[in-house]
Amino acid sequence: MNENELRNLLEENLSKMFGLSLSEATLEQLYKASATTVNDLLRKKRKNFNTKVKQQQGKRVYYLC
């Protein structure tokens, strides 16, 4: 992921969430759109990881507290 791809994702989220462009958004709107963008990226990464583990029939570790 490079800077341009991240900027495009951020602009997409701003447009979806608030109907604004990058130059029109307030700091709070930028913050919320950024948080959503990062959250989406982490969810996608987690989903890919879980799929990979299932395909490899990976082991699970459980901790007792």
C-alpha positions in Angstrom: 0.0 0.0 0.0 1.4 3.3 -1.0 0.5 6.9 -0.2 -1.7 7.4 -3.2 -3.7 4.2 -2.6 -4.3 5.3 1.0 -5.3 8.7 0.0 -7.8 7.2 -2.5 -9.3 5.0 0.2 -9.6 8.0 2.6 -11.3 10.1 -0.1 -13.7 7.2 -0.8 -14.7 7.0 2.8 -15.1 10.7 3.1 -17.4 10.7 0.1 -19.4 7.7 1.4 -19.7 8.9 5.0 -20.1 12.7 4.6 -20.4 13.4 0.9 -17.4 15.6 1.0 -14.0 15.8 -0.7 -10.7 15.9 1.1 -10.4 19.7 0.9 -14.0 20.3 2.3 -13.8 18.0 5.3 -13.3 19.2 8.9 -10.6 17.8 11.1 -13.2 15.7 13.0 -14.5 14.3 9.7 -11.0 13.5 8.5 -10.3 11.7 11.8 -13.5 9.6 11.5 -12.8 8.7 7.9 -9.2 7.9 8.7 -10.2 5.6 11.6 -12.7 3.9 9.3 -10.1 3.4 6.6 -7.6 1.9 9.0 -10.3 -0.3 10.5 -11.3 -1.6 7.0 -7.7 -2.4 6.2 -7.2 -4.3 9.4 -10.4 -6.3 9.0 -9.3 -7.3 5.5 -5.9 -8.3 6.7 -7.5 -10.3 9.6 -9.8 -12.0 7.2 -6.9 -13.0 4.9 -5.0 -14.3 7.9 -7.9 -16.4 9.1 -8.5 -17.8 5.6 -4.8 -18.8 5.4 -4.8 -20.5 8.8 -7.9 -22.5 7.9 -6.4 -23.6 4.6 -3.2 -24.8 6.4 -5.3 -26.3 9.2 -3.3 -24.3 11.7 -3.4 -25.0 15.4 -5.1 -22.8 18.0 -3.6 -21.8 21.3 -5.8 -21.2 24.3 -4.6 -19.5 27.4 -5.9 -20.1 30.9 -6.1 -17.1 33.1 
